[in-house]
Amino acid sequence: MDEEKKKLVTILVPAYNEEEVLNMLYDRLKKLMDENNEYNFEVLLVNDGSKDKSFQIMQELRGKDKRICYLNLSRNYGKETAMIAGLDYCKGDCVVIIDADLQDPPELIPEMLKYWEEGYDDIYAKRKSRDGETWLKKFTSKMYYKVLQAFTRIEIQKDTGDFRLLDRRCVEALKAIRESQRYTKGLFSWIGYNKKEILYDRDPRAAGQTKWNYGKLINLSIDGITSFTTSPLRWATIIGIFVSLVGFIYMLFIIIKTIITGIDVPGYASTMVVILFLGGIQLIFLGVIGEYLGRAFNETKHRPLYFVDRYNEEKETNIKLNK
């Protein structure tokens, strides 16, 4: 097949402190690219401000294989921003997003390409199993998706990560969304288009340690809920009305009881309990309001999502205005 007529497939790999797995990742991607010669490939490695030798390894890989490209961000922005940066710079007719840790097998990409050729726009990999994860992480993940689905009208894909193939029009749709606090897993569902699920067994990390701790996962979970629904604000109103109604009824009961019996109502302890209970509810609801207000504040700044230090061998001087 004429090289110029072949479709270009971009494999997008966000990476942060992944020096232990990058060479293993390259070996498996190289085998994949060499065996599937009906496509042209580029591998775009996005270095998200790594502190180890990840960027140096990326440069070495490009030195021996020009199919490898790298994007070096000016600092660590987080995986969500690293992904949109990669989407901004990728050139492919379709883009496969995959983690560097090899928990998601690159060997699944040919099956994704098959469904892409059949007309699907978003071929996402759903996990049948999650080896290497604790029982607690699996349980909390399951409960989180239940809560998120209950709050939002959008059908959120369960047990799926970022490992997927996106047609070019999906990429352009995601590029048009320039939210500063991104929850890409929800955005994949929000943009719609023709989706296809494939099942796979998720492997343990090939090497190194996960960069996700429970603090980061909680932050991501809050971003997911506040990005796609205002239901927590509505529930705050409903619960506030209910508590006020119960308090009003109890007040009438106390007044009537005092008038009928003529006995003063004792109960310093019970009064303190009620005060602390209502105070706690108020603080929780203020926190919910604060989350939404904080998101609105961040979006009004209209700051660029990221700055790029280098794209391949050249220093990047053009700033993509994220508007």
C-alpha positions as CSV (number, residue, x, y, z in Angstrom):
1,M,0.0,0.0,0.0
2,D,1.2,3.5,-0.8
3,E,2.7,5.1,2.3
4,E,0.9,8.4,1.7
5,K,-2.5,6.7,1.4
6,K,-2.2,4.8,4.7
7,K,-4.2,6.0,7.6
8,L,-2.2,7.5,10.5
9,V,-2.8,6.1,14.0
10,T,-1.5,8.1,16.9
11,I,-0.8,6.2,20.2
12,L,-1.0,8.8,23.0
13,V,0.9,8.0,26.2
14,P,0.7,10.4,29.2
15,A,3.6,9.7,31.5
16,Y,4.8,10.9,34.9
17,N,7.9,9.3,36.5
18,E,7.7,6.2,34.3
19,E,11.4,5.6,33.7
20,E,11.1,1.9,34.7
21,V,8.5,1.0,32.1
22,L,9.1,3.3,29.0
23,N,11.6,0.9,27.3
24,M,9.3,-2.1,27.9
25,L,6.4,0.0,26.5
26,Y,8.4,0.9,23.4
27,D,9.4,-2.8,22.8
28,R,5.8,-3.9,22.8
29,L,4.6,-0.9,20.7
30,K,7.4,-1.4,18.2
31,K,6.4,-5.0,17.7
32,L,2.8,-3.9,17.2
33,M,3.7,-1.2,14.7
34,D,6.0,-3.5,12.7
35,E,3.3,-6.2,12.5
36,N,0.5,-3.9,11.4
37,N,2.0,-2.3,8.3
38,E,-1.3,-1.4,6.7
39,Y,-1.2,1.7,8.9
40,N,1.3,4.5,9.6
41,F,1.9,5.0,13.3
42,E,3.1,7.8,15.6
43,V,3.6,7.4,19.3
44,L,3.2,10.6,21.2
45,L,4.7,10.5,24.7
46,V,3.6,13.3,26.9
47,N,6.0,14.0,29.7
48,D,4.0,15.6,32.5
49,G,6.8,17.2,34.4
50,S,8.5,14.0,35.5
51,K,11.2,14.2,38.1
52,D,13.1,11.1,37.0
53,K,14.7,10.2,33.7
54,S,11.5,9.8,31.8
55,F,12.1,12.7,29.5
56,Q,15.7,11.6,28.8
57,I,14.4,8.1,27.8
58,M,11.8,9.7,25.5
59,Q,14.5,11.6,23.7
60,E,16.6,8.5,23.4
61,L,13.7,6.5,21.9
62,R,13.0,9.2,19.3
63,G,16.7,9.2,18.4
64,K,16.4,5.6,17.3
65,D,12.8,5.6,16.0
66,K,11.3,8.7,14.4
67,R,7.8,7.2,14.9
68,I,8.3,8.2,18.5
69,C,7.3,11.8,19.3
70,Y,7.4,13.5,22.6
71,L,5.7,16.5,24.2
72,N,7.5,17.9,27.3
73,L,5.2,20.0,29.4
74,S,6.6,23.0,31.4
75,R,5.7,21.4,34.7
76,N,3.4,18.7,36.2
77,Y,-0.2,19.5,35.3
78,G,-1.8,16.2,36.0
79,K,-2.9,13.4,33.8
80,E,-6.2,15.0,32.7
81,T,-4.3,18.1,31.3
82,A,-1.6,15.9,29.9
83,M,-4.2,14.1,27.8
84,I,-5.7,17.2,26.3
85,A,-2.2,18.5,25.5
86,G,-1.6,15.2,23.7
87,L,-4.8,15.5,21.8
88,D,-3.9,19.1,20.8
89,Y,-0.6,17.8,19.2
90,C,-1.6,14.4,17.8
91,K,-1.9,14.1,14.0
92,G,-3.6,10.8,13.5
93,D,-6.8,9.9,11.8
94,C,-7.6,8.2,15.1
95,V,-6.0,8.3,18.5
96,V,-5.4,5.5,20.9
97,I,-5.0,6.6,24.6
98,I,-3.0,4.2,26.7
99,D,-1.1,4.4,30.0
100,A,2.6,3.9,30.2
101,D,2.5,1.3,32.9
102,L,1.4,-1.6,30.6
103,Q,-1.7,-2.5,32.7
104,D,-3.6,-1.9,29.5
105,P,-2.2,-4.3,26.8
106,P,-1.1,-2.6,23.5
107,E,-1.9,-5.9,21.8
108,L,-5.6,-5.0,22.0
109,I,-5.1,-2.1,19.6
110,P,-5.5,-4.1,16.4
111,E,-9.0,-5.2,17.6
112,M,-9.8,-1.5,18.2
113,L,-8.7,-0.7,14.7
114,K,-10.9,-3.4,13.3
115,Y,-14.0,-1.9,14.9
116,W,-12.9,1.6,13.9
117,E,-12.8,0.5,10.3
118,E,-16.4,-0.8,10.8
119,G,-17.5,2.7,11.6
120,Y,-17.3,3.0,15.4
121,D,-16.0,6.3,16.7
122,D,-15.1,5.5,20.3
123,I,-13.9,1.9,21.0
124,Y,-13.3,1.7,24.7
125,A,-11.9,-1.2,26.7
126,K,-13.9,-2.4,29.7
127,R,-12.1,-4.4,32.4
128,K,-13.2,-7.9,33.2
129,S,-10.8,-8.1,36.0
130,R,-8.5,-5.7,37.9
131,D,-5.4,-7.6,39.0
132,G,-3.1,-5.9,41.3
133,E,-5.8,-3.7,42.9
134,T,-6.9,-4.0,46.5
135,W,-10.4,-5.1,47.6
136,L,-10.9,-1.6,49.1
137,K,-10.0,0.2,45.8
138,K,-12.3,-2.1,43.8
139,F,-15.2,-1.6,46.3
140,T,-14.8,2.2,46.5
141,S,-14.6,2.4,42.7
142,K,-17.8,0.4,42.3
143,M,-19.6,2.6,44.9
144,Y,-18.3,5.8,43.3
145,Y,-19.7,4.9,39.9
146,K,-23.1,4.1,41.4
147,V,-23.2,7.5,43.1
148,L,-22.0,9.4,40.0
149,Q,-24.6,7.6,37.8
150,A,-27.4,8.4,40.3
151,F,-26.5,12.1,40.2
152,T,-26.1,12.6,36.5
153,R,-28.3,12.0,33.5
154,I,-25.4,11.0,31.3
155,E,-24.6,7.3,31.1
156,I,-21.2,6.9,32.6
157,Q,-19.1,3.9,31.5
158,K,-18.3,1.6,34.4
159,D,-15.0,-0.2,34.9
160,T,-13.4,1.7,32.0
161,G,-10.4,4.0,32.1
162,D,-8.7,6.1,29.4
163,F,-7.7,3.1,27.3
164,R,-9.6,3.6,24.1
165,L,-9.5,4.5,20.4
166,L,-11.0,7.8,19.3
167,D,-11.9,8.8,15.8
168,R,-10.7,12.2,14.7
169,R,-14.1,13.8,15.1
170,C,-14.1,12.6,18.8
171,V,-10.7,14.1,19.2
172,E,-11.9,17.4,17.8
173,A,-14.9,17.4,20.0
174,L,-12.7,16.9,23.1
175,K,-10.3,19.6,22.0
176,A,-13.2,22.0,21.8
177,I,-13.9,21.5,25.5
178,R,-11.4,23.7,27.4
179,E,-12.5,23.2,31.0
180,S,-9.6,23.8,33.5
181,Q,-10.8,21.2,35.9
182,R,-11.3,18.2,33.6
183,Y,-12.9,14.9,34.1
184,T,-12.1,13.2,30.8
185,K,-13.8,9.9,31.7
186,G,-17.1,11.8,31.8
187,L,-16.3,13.8,28.7
188,F,-15.9,10.6,26.7
189,S,-19.6,9.8,27.5
190,W,-20.7,13.4,27.2
191,I,-19.6,13.9,23.6
192,G,-21.6,10.9,22.4
193,Y,-20.9,9.4,19.0
194,N,-20.9,5.7,18.0
195,K,-19.4,3.7,20.8
196,K,-18.2,0.1,21.0
197,E,-17.2,-1.9,24.1
198,I,-14.5,-4.5,24.2
199,L,-13.7,-6.6,27.2
200,Y,-10.2,-7.3,28.5
201,D,-8.3,-8.5,31.6
202,R,-6.3,-5.7,33.2
203,D,-2.7,-6.6,34.1
204,P,-0.7,-5.5,37.1
205,R,1.8,-2.7,36.6
206,A,4.9,-3.9,34.6
207,A,7.2,-1.9,37.0
208,G,7.2,1.1,39.3
209,Q,4.6,2.4,41.6
210,T,1.1,3.8,40.9
211,K,1.0,7.6,40.9
212,W,-2.6,7.6,42.2
213,N,-3.2,7.7,45.9
214,Y,-6.5,7.9,47.7
215,G,-6.2,11.7,48.0
216,K,-5.8,12.2,44.3
217,L,-8.6,9.7,43.6
218,I,-11.0,11.6,46.0
219,N,-10.1,14.9,44.2
220,L,-10.8,13.2,40.8
221,S,-14.1,11.8,42.2
222,I,-15.3,15.3,43.4
223,D,-14.3,16.7,40.0
224,G,-16.4,14.0,38.3
225,I,-19.5,14.8,40.3
226,T,-19.2,18.6,40.2
227,S,-18.4,18.5,36.4
228,F,-21.5,16.8,35.3
229,T,-24.3,17.5,37.7
230,T,-25.7,20.2,40.0
231,S,-27.7,17.5,41.9
232,P,-25.7,18.0,45.2
233,L,-26.9,21.6,45.3
234,R,-30.5,20.5,44.8
235,W,-30.1,17.8,47.5
236,A,-28.7,20.4,49.8
237,T,-31.9,22.4,49.3
238,I,-34.2,19.4,49.8
239,I,-32.4,18.2,52.9
240,G,-32.4,21.8,54.3
241,I,-36.1,22.1,53.8
242,F,-36.7,18.7,55.4
243,V,-34.6,19.5,58.5
244,S,-36.3,22.9,58.9
245,L,-39.7,21.2,58.7
246,V,-38.7,18.7,61.3
247,G,-37.3,21.5,63.5
248,F,-40.5,23.5,63.1
249,I,-42.7,20.5,64.0
250,Y,-40.6,19.8,67.1
251,M,-40.8,23.5,68.1
252,L,-44.6,23.3,68.0
253,F,-44.6,20.2,70.0
254,I,-42.4,21.8,72.7
255,I,-44.6,24.9,72.9
256,I,-47.8,23.0,73.1
257,K,-46.4,20.6,75.7
258,T,-45.2,23.5,77.8
259,I,-48.6,25.3,77.6
260,I,-50.5,22.2,78.5
261,T,-48.3,20.8,81.3
262,G,-46.8,24.0,82.5
263,I,-43.5,22.3,82.9
264,D,-40.3,24.0,81.7
265,V,-38.5,21.9,79.1
266,P,-35.1,20.8,80.4
267,G,-32.3,19.4,78.2
268,Y,-29.0,21.3,77.8
269,A,-27.4,18.1,76.4
270,S,-30.2,17.6,73.8
271,T,-30.0,21.2,72.8
272,M,-26.2,21.0,72.2
273,V,-26.7,17.8,70.1
274,V,-29.3,19.6,67.9
275,I,-27.0,22.7,67.5
276,L,-24.0,20.6,66.6
277,F,-26.0,18.4,64.2
278,L,-27.5,21.4,62.4
279,G,-24.1,23.1,62.4
280,G,-22.5,20.1,60.8
281,I,-25.1,20.0,58.1
282,Q,-24.6,23.7,57.4
283,L,-20.9,23.3,57.1
284,I,-21.3,20.3,54.7
285,F,-23.7,22.3,52.5
286,L,-21.4,25.3,52.5
287,G,-18.6,23.0,51.4
288,V,-20.8,21.8,48.5
289,I,-21.6,25.3,47.5
290,G,-17.9,26.2,47.8
291,E,-16.9,23.4,45.4
292,Y,-19.2,24.8,42.7
293,L,-18.2,28.4,43.4
294,G,-14.5,27.4,43.2
295,R,-15.0,25.8,39.9
296,A,-16.8,28.9,38.6
297,F,-13.9,31.0,39.9
298,N,-11.3,28.9,38.1
299,E,-13.1,28.9,34.8
300,T,-13.5,32.7,34.8
301,K,-9.7,33.2,34.8
302,H,-9.5,31.8,31.2
303,R,-5.9,30.7,31.8
304,P,-4.3,28.4,29.2
305,L,-4.6,24.8,30.3
306,Y,-0.8,24.1,30.0
307,F,2.5,25.4,28.6
308,V,4.8,23.3,26.5
309,D,8.6,23.3,26.9
310,R,9.5,21.1,23.9
311,Y,7.7,19.3,21.1
312,N,10.3,16.8,19.8
313,E,13.6,18.6,19.2
314,E,12.3,22.1,19.1
315,K,11.5,24.5,22.0
316,E,7.9,25.4,21.8
317,T,7.2,29.2,21.5
318,N,3.6,29.2,20.3
319,I,1.0,29.1,23.1
320,K,-2.3,27.4,22.4
321,L,-4.9,29.8,23.7
322,N,-7.5,27.5,25.2
323,K,-10.6,29.4,24.2
